[in-house]
Amino acid sequence: MTFSRREFLKAGLAGSLAVGGGGLLSACGTGDTIKAFTTSTAGKPRYGGTLRAGLTGGSTADTLDPVSAITNVDFSRIDNLYEPLIGLTPDAQPVYVLAEEVTPNAKATEWTIRVKQGITFHNGKTLTADDVIYTFQQILNPKTPGSAAAGLASIDLKGMTKLDAYTARIPCSTPFATLAEALAIPGYSDIIPVGYDLSAPAGTGPFKVKSFSPGTQSTFVRYDGYWQPGLPYLDEIVITDYSDQTSQVNALLAGQVDVVNLLSADVISEVQGEGKNILLSAGGGWNPFTMRVDTGTFSDVRIRQAMRLVVDRQQMLDLVFGGFGTVGNDLFGIWAPEYDHSLPQRHQDLDQARFLLKAAGAEDLRVTLVTSDIAQGTVLAAQVFAQQASGAGVTVNVDDVTVDEFYGTNYLKWQFAQDYWFYNFYLPQVSLATLPTASFNETHWDNSRYNSLYAQAIATTDTSLRTELAHEMQQLEYNEGGYIIPFFPPVIDGFGTNVGGLVPSKSGLSLGAYDFKNVWLS
Amino acid sequence: MTTATEATERAGPTSKAARRHPIRDLVIKRSLIGILTLVLVSILIFAATQTLPGNAASAVLLNTATPQRLHALEVQLGLTRPAVDQYWTWLVGVLHGNFGKSLANGQPVSTLIGGRILNSLVLVVLAGAIGTLIGVGLGVLAAARRDSVFDHVLSVVALAVTALPEFVVAVVLVIFFAAVVIHWFPAVSVFAPGTPPWSNPRELVLPVATLVIVVVPYVFRMMRASMIDALESDYVQMAQLKGVPKWRILLFHALPNAIAPTIQVIGLTFLYLAGGVVVVEYLFNYPGLGQALVGAVSDRDIPQIQAIVLVLAAFYIAVNILTDVIALAVSPRRRLPRS
């Protein structure tokens, strides 16, 4: 069934072209409210101008190296400097970008990647298969593994070969039917040229770097040799780092910046009241509570289920994100074709929670929830959780630690904590989070039935069979898993009335996944 | 307030040379103590950063911090070496004029904070100078018209402003002059790295104004009080009886005697400003030292934290010495030993 997979990707490509050409508004999960937020008055696309972006989330640790990029704001630069083989449409579907074809063999043990011809890097080099192989070597370098290394670990580094100038054969040490999906995750698999030099970073993206001061300001200029006809519209982008939302919003209101990212819901009315626009995206990112299923309190499935039942998901969204965002059902990968929408939505049920706790002999349960300001609203969500859990007689002690302690040596070992993820497809997410071999198995979930279902799913190119297998896996997570996924947070950004072409992205990244090539200024 | 007198007492009667050059002796002695203080501060800061859980590696890697990546980065950054060893390497580097490289991005600390030192200094000096002039001027006027409506209004307003934290002042200024009511000035101070702050004077207005508003009341109240003391003194009454014009009495008889205690307050004002800029820089996104320090602490970037704290501490010490020197210079009788 290789054919159907190809068709799937091609269909995605068509979708992307429509977006690239017309600035199409994507239909979002939560419907009409969101569209009302994204009306732009900037008129028809126009060339020229400098887009001034005021972004929070940056620090002096920011990098232009796509291999080691991590934070949301890193992607604001990287997504405009570099391009991946496969990208995501605003609707979170995969779409060819630099690749012309990405196809597996029947057993999904070997992939053929052919890149488009006539694409050049900022340093003048033509994109070839060598660059693809080089990029994978950098990402998977065992000494300095890149951010995407965990998700691409099945690639057999030594076996990669070049078939012709534009085609590479990528063998996998284990079946890896989801390579294409894994490559499509924003910012993690951008192609860099052979001999890439971070001091003069060259990509194929619509903008070239002009200056970069980490945590302060960076400027980018139009790349005249960009391969997509007619793009980009802007001459220049200036990204200024903001340490605080207050100054960021003030700058937007005073007209000092054109776009701002990562706003909280409580400034929406202020921004709109002053005549500026809000870009509201139904993100597919997820901020779970993580319960360790292997040891301690949460090794009892009844206690885990009780904890899932104490959550009033809509109330949590109301309190943390002003009611925006999407209610979750303790499952991840919401936009993935395999996401099981048929499982009943879990609601708060304090009686059932009390019943389960009593059955588990844990009526007066006391637990510590380790939280940190790792993503928007995490600490507040933890406090809301503690409040809601008290309804079932559970005492939750919220332990707010610093971000570096949270991600220090205890990370992935906390008994009960939180985390954040950007959107990922279902099976690639499983490979990162819920397999015994996963690099980020923070719940220590290791279910033999689940593991064997995954092994079957990852080895088949038949999408309908894969969906069937994935549904059974989700059934197991839904009934026994260690994640509480109460919501998919919204992404709230602001932009001036002069800005056109911004499209909400379901990726969980801000400002239409920072797709500035389609943005213009009136 | 006490530093000048104490220092004089200590530096005063030690030797004949001290009597002849009290200011030189004070500068030498206090500089030596200052250097010792800097070393102690650096040890203290280093020790403090070591006791915190987590480190620069986890601050950089965030949710991609698998044990392998964490370990690889810790080794790369030299964080696995013993703490004393790390400190010693750093200290030797500093003695060679090398403040090390940022743990967050590998750039030399000196290039990261060099421009920011200038930016913050411009902010502190401008706010301090303007605040001092306004405070002294208003203090003199209020004392000259003691118990007038002008005096009472100023005193009440000064008291009220003293009660406002700087972030409230900043937010009110931004609402009125930048973001909501009128758009005269930029709401945030953004200028490209490498350009000096004075090339963008408009960007400086609101941050400087915030700091000026915060510091003026202190200088004003001190100046008013000491001016009133001076105006009640015998020599002023004598001058009045002799028919010296009022402005002459104020500027040439009372002010020189009233300024000495105020100089200490002005010194304290500058010290306060060195810390107060942190909040203001944060609110106005002003690319100064304070903002860099906030970022460096959350990145756990020890070399950068060390360098910034040392710069701030050195500024404290320098201002203290300078204040005492000026206080000595303007009050000749303090230069004599009290026997």
Interface residues (C-beta under 8 A of the other chain):
Chain A: G54 S59 T60 A61 D62 T63 I70 T71 K143 T144 P145 S147 A150 S211 S213 P214 G215 T216 Q217 T219 T240 D241 Y242 S243 D244 T246 S247 Q248 V249 N250 A251 L253 A254 G255 Q256 E274 I374 V401 T402 V403 D404 E405 F406 Y407 G408 T409 N410 Y411 L412 D419 Y420 W421 S439 F440
Chain B: L52 P53 G54 N55 A56 S58 A59 V60 L61 L62 N63 T64 A65 T66 P67 Q68 R69 L70 A72 Q76 S102 A104 N105 Q107 L112 V171 V174 A178 A179 V180 H183 P186 A187 V188 V190 A192 P193 Y282 L283 F284 N285 P287 Q291 A292 V294 G295 A296 S298 D299 R300 D301 Q304
